[in-house]
């Protein structure tokens, strides 16, 4: 079937936003194709159970299709569904969560319609960009879809306006300094990635250069001084050292080149410190909606003890603290715990205890809890965490997830071990992409 052209109707989308059709009984995935469209495509790869095809021509167009505003949409892998109307993006994400519940959790449950983002574009407060050489010129870009090959970037349409302003200034300054991208084969050059973090409410920006060594420090300091003159919103510049190429972009060593190694951001009525390693939701305005919904689900009482598992820099802990007697936040990253403790002090919150530990290790040491906020990384919860929740049986579990598949897996366990799923609310935290954030509420089945 390889290199064979075919014309077929797209039946549905997979979870990555690829169109699905059937050719000779084999499921075929096609980029840039929407349900209901008839497309002519070419099979470029055949696997045992599926094939991958490249769209050649759209013979009939779906009413769901819109013209992407980004000129590199088809090359860049960042925004998978920018060619779909926003209304249909929300429907797609709602169905994605429903399908995961049905297929993985074995639960026939209708989630609420995905809550739209306040901004469809210019919402991201963080961007990571690889450096690369274009001849003798150092450039910044994004990776081409499905590869490690960079593509030059003029503008990212989902990145916030202030972040884009700083990105443009950094791009313009690169040619004025003796800097080169790191080359894995020759071990020449130094720069790997640029990370820009923006406090949208505070108008503050943190720059992180990720490099293979410290040899670029003099040039980076000079560049940073020039940058801050042009963009006083930049409050700090940090160098991160990553000597080896791992799946993780950043290494463990941070060196402050200029200013302070963190910025502040406001969320609802609290202020948070965001450093180079800190996790903070990339869509600040939608994060407020998500956390308000989580607090609504929790229905907190003044005499309650609350667990905030995988608490990060303490965002949910501090937002929930005024409504309960005690908050226990658990996080394995030391810098995040330090940021959470400082945020508690700065926000005059005294009933939060932040513990540096894995949730798997520490949850068993908690004698009693009324409510649990669970916000794990993409891989979901370790089985021992779910077993501890089943044993302690809090009155409410509010599970926040960025991956419907691992969420559904964990919900299946909890529903098989004494809990009932009450509400599933998707949030569009990542417009133009296939990713979806979900907030689920569970209560004990025998709750009076």
Secondary structure in CASP SS format (residue, H / E / C, confidence):
PFRMAT SS
TARGET T0000
AUTHOR 0000-0000-0000
METHOD secondary structure of the structure
MODEL  1
X C 1.00
X C 1.00
X C 1.00
X C 1.00
X E 1.00
X E 1.00
X E 1.00
X E 1.00
X E 1.00
X C 1.00
X C 1.00
X E 1.00
X E 1.00
X C 1.00
X C 1.00
X C 1.00
X C 1.00
X C 1.00
X E 1.00
X E 1.00
X E 1.00
X E 1.00
X E 1.00
X C 1.00
X C 1.00
X E 1.00
X E 1.00
X E 1.00
X E 1.00
X E 1.00
X C 1.00
X C 1.00
X C 1.00
X C 1.00
X C 1.00
X C 1.00
X C 1.00
X E 1.00
X E 1.00
X E 1.00
X E 1.00
X E 1.00
X E 1.00
X E 1.00
X E 1.00
X E 1.00
X C 1.00
X C 1.00
X C 1.00
X E 1.00
X E 1.00
X E 1.00
X E 1.00
X E 1.00
X E 1.00
X E 1.00
X E 1.00
X E 1.00
X E 1.00
X E 1.00
X C 1.00
X C 1.00
X C 1.00
X C 1.00
X E 1.00
X C 1.00
X C 1.00
X C 1.00
X C 1.00
X C 1.00
X C 1.00
X C 1.00
X C 1.00
X C 1.00
X C 1.00
X E 1.00
X C 1.00
X C 1.00
X C 1.00
X C 1.00
X C 1.00
X C 1.00
X C 1.00
X E 1.00
X C 1.00
X H 1.00
X H 1.00
X H 1.00
X H 1.00
X H 1.00
X H 1.00
X H 1.00
X H 1.00
X H 1.00
X H 1.00
X H 1.00
X H 1.00
X H 1.00
X H 1.00
X H 1.00
X H 1.00
X H 1.00
X H 1.00
X C 1.00
X C 1.00
X C 1.00
X C 1.00
X C 1.00
X C 1.00
X C 1.00
X C 1.00
X E 1.00
X E 1.00
X E 1.00
X E 1.00
X C 1.00
X C 1.00
X C 1.00
X C 1.00
X C 1.00
X C 1.00
X C 1.00
X C 1.00
X E 1.00
X C 1.00
X E 1.00
X E 1.00
X E 1.00
X E 1.00
X E 1.00
X E 1.00
X E 1.00
X E 1.00
X E 1.00
X C 1.00
X C 1.00
X E 1.00
X E 1.00
X E 1.00
X E 1.00
X E 1.00
X E 1.00
X E 1.00
X E 1.00
X C 1.00
X C 1.00
X C 1.00
X C 1.00
X C 1.00
X E 1.00
X E 1.00
X E 1.00
X C 1.00
X C 1.00
X C 1.00
X C 1.00
X C 1.00
X C 1.00
X E 1.00
X C 1.00
X H 1.00
X H 1.00
X H 1.00
X H 1.00
X H 1.00
X H 1.00
X H 1.00
X H 1.00
X H 1.00
X H 1.00
X H 1.00
X H 1.00
X H 1.00
X H 1.00
X H 1.00
X H 1.00
X C 1.00
X C 1.00
X C 1.00
X C 1.00
X E 1.00
X C 1.00
X C 1.00
X C 1.00
X C 1.00
X C 1.00
X C 1.00
X C 1.00
X C 1.00
X C 1.00
X E 1.00
X E 1.00
X E 1.00
X E 1.00
X E 1.00
X E 1.00
X E 1.00
X E 1.00
X E 1.00
X C 1.00
X C 1.00
X C 1.00
X C 1.00
X E 1.00
X E 1.00
X E 1.00
X E 1.00
X E 1.00
X E 1.00
X E 1.00
X E 1.00
X C 1.00
X C 1.00
X C 1.00
X C 1.00
X C 1.00
X H 1.00
X H 1.00
X H 1.00
X H 1.00
X H 1.00
X H 1.00
X H 1.00
X H 1.00
X H 1.00
X H 1.00
X H 1.00
X H 1.00
X H 1.00
X H 1.00
X C 1.00
X C 1.00
X C 1.00
X E 1.00
X E 1.00
X E 1.00
X E 1.00
X E 1.00
X E 1.00
X E 1.00
X E 1.00
X C 1.00
X C 1.00
X C 1.00
X C 1.00
X C 1.00
X C 1.00
X C 1.00
X C 1.00
X C 1.00
X C 1.00
X C 1.00
X E 1.00
X E 1.00
X E 1.00
X E 1.00
X E 1.00
X E 1.00
X E 1.00
X C 1.00
X C 1.00
X E 1.00
X E 1.00
X E 1.00
X E 1.00
X E 1.00
X E 1.00
X C 1.00
X C 1.00
X E 1.00
X E 1.00
X E 1.00
X E 1.00
X E 1.00
X E 1.00
X C 1.00
X C 1.00
X C 1.00
X C 1.00
X C 1.00
X C 1.00
X C 1.00
X E 1.00
X H 1.00
X H 1.00
X H 1.00
X H 1.00
X H 1.00
X H 1.00
X H 1.00
X H 1.00
X H 1.00
X H 1.00
X H 1.00
X H 1.00
X H 1.00
X H 1.00
X H 1.00
X C 1.00
X C 1.00
X C 1.00
X C 1.00
X C 1.00
X C 1.00
X E 1.00
X E 1.00
X E 1.00
X E 1.00
X E 1.00
X C 1.00
X C 1.00
X C 1.00
X C 1.00
X C 1.00
X H 1.00
X H 1.00
X H 1.00
X H 1.00
X H 1.00
X H 1.00
X H 1.00
X C 1.00
X C 1.00
X C 1.00
X C 1.00
X E 1.00
X E 1.00
X E 1.00
X E 1.00
X E 1.00
X E 1.00
X C 1.00
X C 1.00
X H 1.00
X H 1.00
X H 1.00
X H 1.00
X H 1.00
X H 1.00
X H 1.00
X H 1.00
X H 1.00
X H 1.00
X H 1.00
X H 1.00
X H 1.00
X C 1.00
X C 1.00
X C 1.00
X C 1.00
X C 1.00
X E 1.00
X E 1.00
X E 1.00
X E 1.00
X E 1.00
X C 1.00
X C 1.00
X H 1.00
X H 1.00
X H 1.00
X H 1.00
X H 1.00
X H 1.00
X H 1.00
X C 1.00
X C 1.00
X C 1.00
X C 1.00
X C 1.00
X E 1.00
X E 1.00
X E 1.00
X E 1.00
X C 1.00
X C 1.00
X C 1.00
X C 1.00
X C 1.00
X C 1.00
X C 1.00
X C 1.00
X H 1.00
X H 1.00
X H 1.00
X H 1.00
X H 1.00
X H 1.00
X H 1.00
X H 1.00
X H 1.00
X H 1.00
X C 1.00
X C 1.00
X C 1.00
X E 1.00
X E 1.00
X E 1.00
X E 1.00
X E 1.00
X E 1.00
X C 1.00
X C 1.00
X H 1.00
X H 1.00
X H 1.00
X H 1.00
X H 1.00
X H 1.00
X H 1.00
X H 1.00
X H 1.00
X H 1.00
X H 1.00
X H 1.00
X H 1.00
X C 1.00
X C 1.00
X E 1.00
X E 1.00
X E 1.00
X E 1.00
X E 1.00
X E 1.00
X E 1.00
X E 1.00
X E 1.00
X C 1.00
X C 1.00
X C 1.00
X C 1.00
X C 1.00
X C 1.00
X C 1.00
X C 1.00
X C 1.00
X E 1.00
X E 1.00
X E 1.00
X E 1.00
X E 1.00
X E 1.00
X E 1.00
X E 1.00
X C 1.00
X C 1.00
X C 1.00
X C 1.00
END
